[in-house]
Amino acid sequence: MTPPPVRVLVVEDHRGLAENLFEFLGETRYALDFAADGPTALRLVAANVYDVIVLDVMLPGMSGLDVCQTLRETLQCRTPVIFMTAKDHIDDKVEGFARGADDYLVKPFHLRELAVRIEALHRRSTGGPGELTAGAVRFAPGTLQAGLGQAHVQLSGASARLFEALMRAHPHYVSHEQLAEHVSGERDTDANSVRTHVYLLRRQLQDHLGHALVKTVHGRGYRLEPPSEA
């Protein structure tokens, strides 16, 4: 049986690049939609279901960063987002992940790499295992929802990846290098980037679950600390 096509929304104001993406990805494996600006992208997401969103950062009017944040916070959209951008500074990447991105692709890039990343995010979002538990803490990889008692929080992007890594490693710690791979796919990611993501994750957990849950293992990394172990 032929698998259903992967539904992809491409948000890119450069029509030439968008046409190249459409030509390369084709219409057999992917069902493609196109938006040239942020408001159009938000309307399409509100009206349709996508498996992956490929989002340019430098859009006219409403930036891709603002589009992604609106997707996560206003539309409560959990669809994986790949940012495309010419900005390759670590601070730009940190901000992108903090706004809810799941992946980051720096221009110029090979179109085959984009296809591989789309497939990887699609597999992660649709083929995850069942609920993970650590003491009273719960995490569902399929929905990216974390819970403690009656409280729950919807995670996304790097926060979800970091939390899942900590849940799977519990009661052991996860090294800085391992967490760096979960943030950006590279073990040599700047240490400040990892700390920033951990800070953002702790703040979300504290605000919604009443506990920060992530403990620093000095000189080594981080571990999950359920309330009963504190």
ChimeraX attribute file (.defattr): number of C-alpha atoms within 10 A of each C-alpha:
attribute: neighborCount
match mode: 1-to-1
recipient: residues
	/A:1	3
	/A:2	5
	/A:3	6
	/A:4	10
	/A:5	13
	/A:6	18
	/A:7	18
	/A:8	22
	/A:9	24
	/A:10	21
	/A:11	26
	/A:12	26
	/A:13	19
	/A:14	12
	/A:15	12
	/A:16	10
	/A:17	11
	/A:18	17
	/A:19	13
	/A:20	12
	/A:21	18
	/A:22	17
	/A:23	10
	/A:24	12
	/A:25	18
	/A:26	12
	/A:27	12
	/A:28	9
	/A:29	13
	/A:30	17
	/A:31	17
	/A:32	18
	/A:33	16
	/A:34	19
	/A:35	19
	/A:36	18
	/A:37	21
	/A:38	26
	/A:39	14
	/A:40	13
	/A:41	24
	/A:42	18
	/A:43	11
	/A:44	16
	/A:45	17
	/A:46	13
	/A:47	9
	/A:48	11
	/A:49	13
	/A:50	20
	/A:51	22
	/A:52	23
	/A:53	25
	/A:54	22
	/A:55	30
	/A:56	25
	/A:57	24
	/A:58	19
	/A:59	19
	/A:60	12
	/A:61	9
	/A:62	13
	/A:63	16
	/A:64	27
	/A:65	23
	/A:66	16
	/A:67	22
	/A:68	28
	/A:69	18
	/A:70	17
	/A:71	21
	/A:72	20
	/A:73	13
	/A:74	9
	/A:75	13
	/A:76	13
	/A:77	17
	/A:78	21
	/A:79	22
	/A:80	21
	/A:81	25
	/A:82	27
	/A:83	24
	/A:84	22
	/A:85	19
	/A:86	13
	/A:87	14
	/A:88	12
	/A:89	9
	/A:90	13
	/A:91	12
	/A:92	13
	/A:93	22
	/A:94	20
	/A:95	15
	/A:96	24
	/A:97	25
	/A:98	21
	/A:99	22
	/A:100	28
	/A:101	27
	/A:102	25
	/A:103	22
	/A:104	23
	/A:105	21
	/A:106	14
	/A:107	12
	/A:108	9
	/A:109	12
	/A:110	10
	/A:111	12
	/A:112	12
	/A:113	11
	/A:114	18
	/A:115	14
	/A:116	11
	/A:117	16
	/A:118	22
	/A:119	14
	/A:120	11
	/A:121	20
	/A:122	19
	/A:123	12
	/A:124	14
	/A:125	17
	/A:126	12
	/A:127	11
	/A:128	13
	/A:129	10
	/A:130	10
	/A:131	14
	/A:132	14
	/A:133	16
	/A:134	17
	/A:135	13
	/A:136	11
	/A:137	19
	/A:138	19
	/A:139	25
	/A:140	18
	/A:141	22
	/A:142	14
	/A:143	16
	/A:144	21
	/A:145	16
	/A:146	24
	/A:147	18
	/A:148	21
	/A:149	9
	/A:150	6
	/A:151	11
	/A:152	17
	/A:153	17
	/A:154	20
	/A:155	22
	/A:156	27
	/A:157	24
	/A:158	27
	/A:159	27
	/A:160	24
	/A:161	19
	/A:162	23
	/A:163	27
	/A:164	20
	/A:165	18
	/A:166	23
	/A:167	22
	/A:168	16
	/A:169	14
	/A:170	17
	/A:171	15
	/A:172	13
	/A:173	21
	/A:174	22
	/A:175	15
	/A:176	21
	/A:177	18
	/A:178	17
	/A:179	27
	/A:180	21
	/A:181	16
	/A:182	21
	/A:183	27
	/A:184	20
	/A:185	13
	/A:186	13
	/A:187	15
	/A:188	12
	/A:189	18
	/A:190	16
	/A:191	13
	/A:192	12
	/A:193	19
	/A:194	24
	/A:195	16
	/A:196	14
	/A:197	22
	/A:198	23
	/A:199	15
	/A:200	15
	/A:201	23
	/A:202	18
	/A:203	16
	/A:204	18
	/A:205	25
	/A:206	15
	/A:207	12
	/A:208	16
	/A:209	19
	/A:210	14
	/A:211	16
	/A:212	20
	/A:213	21
	/A:214	20
	/A:215	16
	/A:216	14
	/A:217	13
	/A:218	7
	/A:219	8
	/A:220	12
	/A:221	17
	/A:222	21
	/A:223	22
	/A:224	25
	/A:225	23
	/A:226	20
	/A:227	14
	/A:228	7
	/A:229	9
	/A:230	8
